[in-house]
């Protein structure tokens, strides 16, 4: 489900994906990805807005509010998963250290 209105704006202007890509200086594949709701760089958003004949200040109408950025949730989730994995790793490695064998002067062979 797209998290933006790029396709709706483009279609309301009777513009093809290829035409939007050409006007924005982007690839058609990039337009496909953006319309599918995938994350993109700010520069890409700016190029799309200008190619649609909009102002940068119209970004919320096309891309939604900043807090609706799909990367925000996944970044927070990834950070939580990393913290959990690190904790599990530390717990597993907290076994007591064993004293080296005294038979070889403290060195194992």
Buried (B, 14 or more C-beta within 10 A) or exposed (E): EEBBBBBEBBEEEEBEBEBBBBBBEBEBEBBEBBBEBBBBEEEBBEBBBBBBEBEEEEBEEBBBEEEEBEEEEEEEEEEEEEEEEEEEEEEEEEEEEEEEEEEEEEEEE
